[in-house]
Amino acid sequence: MLHACFQLLKDCVEQENLISGDIDWTYTSDQQKAKETIIELYDWWKERIKQENEYYYLEYEHYDEDNEQLHNLIEIRKYLWT
């Protein structure tokens, strides 16, 4: 589930140009915060995947952090529409 959800975020940012597209992220403070969170989650995921691919990554060692980040992604899901 973790990989699927974050792949959707990655696709949304990279293929749908979520951050650099036509969305006015300054319209409300909630949208500004959502943009910051999206960027943080995207950057976190890129680093996590890099680490996972570079060495034996034990998911159970990162289970709590993964859950926290997945929860953060769920919290901003309404902003992931382009």
Beta strands, then each sheet from edge to edge (+ up, - down):
end
